[in-house]
């Protein structure tokens, strides 16, 4: 699965999160920061990770979620790592 496909899937997930300003989802890149750029509440990150697990049919270790950074590339890397495991 290509990184750009994963980002597109993440944007689909983010469109379902009411606390995110939808107008900010037009230019999401790997460098986009969930908290700074998208104003995602940190409590919402767990919910986004859970939705990503379902969408991409992967399972994240609790330690990986605890160590997850706040940039889009961090969750893209985690999805790829989980798919390869």
C-alpha positions as CSV (number, residue, x, y, z in Angstrom):
1,X,0.0,0.0,0.0
2,X,1.4,3.4,-1.0
3,X,1.9,6.1,1.5
4,X,-0.3,8.5,-0.4
5,X,-3.2,5.9,-0.3
6,X,-2.8,5.7,3.5
7,X,-2.9,9.5,3.8
8,X,-6.1,9.5,1.6
9,X,-7.6,6.9,4.0
10,X,-6.6,8.9,7.0
11,X,-8.2,12.0,5.5
12,X,-11.4,10.0,5.1
13,X,-11.2,9.1,8.8
14,X,-10.5,12.7,9.8
15,X,-13.6,13.8,7.9
16,X,-15.7,11.8,10.4
17,X,-14.1,13.6,13.4
18,X,-16.4,16.6,14.4
19,X,-13.7,18.3,16.4
20,X,-11.5,18.8,13.3
21,X,-11.9,21.9,11.1
22,X,-12.9,20.3,7.8
23,X,-11.4,23.1,5.7
24,X,-8.0,22.1,7.0
25,X,-8.2,18.6,5.4
26,X,-7.6,19.9,1.8
27,X,-3.8,19.9,2.0
28,X,-2.9,17.1,4.4
29,X,0.7,15.9,3.9
30,X,3.0,13.6,5.8
31,X,4.3,16.7,7.6
32,X,0.8,17.8,8.7
33,X,0.6,17.9,12.5
34,X,-2.6,16.6,13.9
35,X,-2.5,18.8,17.0
36,X,-0.9,22.0,15.7
37,X,-2.2,22.1,12.1
38,X,-5.5,20.3,12.4
39,X,-6.3,21.4,16.0
40,X,-7.1,17.8,16.9
41,X,-7.7,17.4,20.6
42,X,-5.1,15.0,22.0
43,X,-7.9,12.8,23.4
44,X,-9.2,12.3,19.9
45,X,-5.9,10.7,18.8
46,X,-6.8,7.4,20.4
47,X,-10.1,7.4,18.5
48,X,-8.3,8.2,15.2
49,X,-5.8,5.4,15.9
50,X,-8.7,2.9,16.5
51,X,-10.5,4.0,13.3
52,X,-7.2,3.6,11.4
53,X,-6.8,0.0,12.8
54,X,-10.3,-0.8,11.4
55,X,-9.8,0.9,8.1
56,X,-6.4,-0.6,7.3
57,X,-7.0,-3.9,9.0
58,X,-4.1,-3.7,11.3
59,X,-3.6,-3.9,15.1
60,X,-1.3,-1.4,16.9
61,X,0.6,-2.4,20.1
62,X,-0.3,-0.2,23.1
63,X,3.3,0.9,23.3
64,X,3.3,2.0,19.7
65,X,0.2,4.1,20.3
66,X,1.8,5.6,23.5
67,X,4.9,6.5,21.5
68,X,3.0,7.8,18.5
69,X,4.0,11.3,17.3
70,X,1.6,13.9,16.3
71,X,2.5,14.1,12.6
72,X,0.6,12.3,9.8
73,X,3.9,10.5,8.8
74,X,4.0,8.9,12.3
75,X,0.8,7.1,11.9
76,X,1.6,6.3,8.2
77,X,4.8,4.7,9.4
78,X,2.9,2.8,12.1
79,X,0.3,1.4,9.6
80,X,3.1,0.3,7.3
81,X,5.0,-1.3,10.2
82,X,1.9,-3.1,11.4
83,X,1.0,-4.4,7.9
84,X,4.5,-5.8,7.5
85,X,4.5,-7.6,10.9
